[in-house]
Amino acid sequence: MKQHTLCFLTFMTLIALVFLSACACPPPPEETMPPPPPNEIKPPEEAEPEAEELPSFPLTIVDDLGRTVEIERLPQRIVSLAPSNTEILFALGLEDKIVGTTDYCDYPEAAKSKPRVAGYSTPNLEKVVSVQPDLILAEAIHEKTVLPAMEKLGLTVIVMSAESLDTVLNDIRLVGQINGRSKAAARLIDSLNGRIQSVVSKTASLTPEQRLRVLYVIWYDPIWTMGRETFINDLIWNAGGINIFADDFEKSRVVSLEAIIQKNPQVIIVSGMGTTGDLIYNNLKNETRLAQVDATLNNRMYKISDANLIERPGPRIVDGLEELAKLFHPEIFAAPE
C-alpha cells in the first residue's frame, strides 16, 4: 500500500511540474534579446600624420633667384608678399604665423582677415617693419624694387620665382623645410604630383600635330601674352598644347594682331582677374581681324573659370592644369558619364 501511495505522489508531482512549466511566462521576443557580439573587424582608424622634425638652425637655403639666405631660427612671424605664397602657407597649416599679406590675398577665406601690409608689387615697408616679421616670402617682381631696401633693413627675405610646375612644387618643399613642416609639404607634393602625372601620362605621347597651337591672353588693347620660361607656358605644354609664342620671347610681352594671325592659334585662352576676363573675352570675340584664325572659326576661345587657378603658382595650379587639359583635349579628358 505504501508503495502505491509513493508512486501516486511521484506521479502527481510530475504533473504539477509540467503544469507549472506550461503556465510559465514565455521568453521575451527574439528581437528584444541582446544581439550577439559582432564578428566583423572594425576598419583601421586613419593614421595620424607623422610628427614633424624641426631642422637644425641656423639653416642655409637657396631661393629661386639663386640667393643664399640664412634662417637663424624657426620663423614665428611671417609676411607674405604674394597671394600664391599665402596659399602655400595655409596649405601647410602655417596660417597662425602669418602677420602680414597683400591686398590681393583672398584664398582661402580666412586669408582675407589677415593684416594687409602691401599692394601686389608695392609693399609698404613701414607696415612690413611694424609687424616685426622674422621671415618675408616675396616674389620675383620685388627683386629690383623693394628687395634691396628690405635686405638693407636686415630683414630675412625668401624670393619665389616659379617658372614651371616643378618650381612650384619645389617652392612648397622649401617653405615646408624652413618652417618645420617638411613632412606636411611632402604629403601635399605627393598629392599634387599624382594629379599632374595623371594628366601628363595622357598628353606626353601626343605628336606635334596633335598638340594644339595655343594663345594665352592676359590683357587686351594691347594684347599681352606669355612666352617661355613661365609656369603658364609649362602648364600649356603639360596640358597638351603648344604656346604659339614660346619660341619668340621670355616672360610676358605685348604682341600684335598681325603676329597672332600669322601663327593662327587653334585655341585662345582668356585670363583676367574678376570682370576683366569678360572684358578681354568680349573684345577678342568682337575683333573682326581674328575672324579667320582657327580658334575663332571652330569656336574654341575660352575664358578660364578662375584666373587665380592658372596665374597663382601655388597648390591650386594643378586645378588650372586639369582645366586646360579638358579644354584642349575633351576627347581624352571627357568626364565619365
Secondary structure, 3 states (H helix, E strand, C coil): CHHHHHHHHHHHHHHHHHHHHHHCCCCCCHHHCCCCCCCCCCCCCCCCCCCCCCCCCCEEEECCCCCEEEECCCCCCEEECCHHHHHHHHHCCCHHHEEEEECCCCCCHHHHHCCEEECCCCECHHHHHHCCCCEEEEEHHHCCCCHHHHHHCCCCEEEECCCCHHHHHHHHHHHHHHCCCHHHHHHHHHHHHHHHHHHHHHHCCCCCCCCEEEEEEEECCCEEEECECCHHHHHHHHCCEEECCCCCCECEEEECHHHHHHHCCCEEEECCCCCHHHHHHHHHHCCHHHCCCHHHHCCCEEECCCCHHHHCCCCCHHHHHHHHHHHHCHHHHCCCC
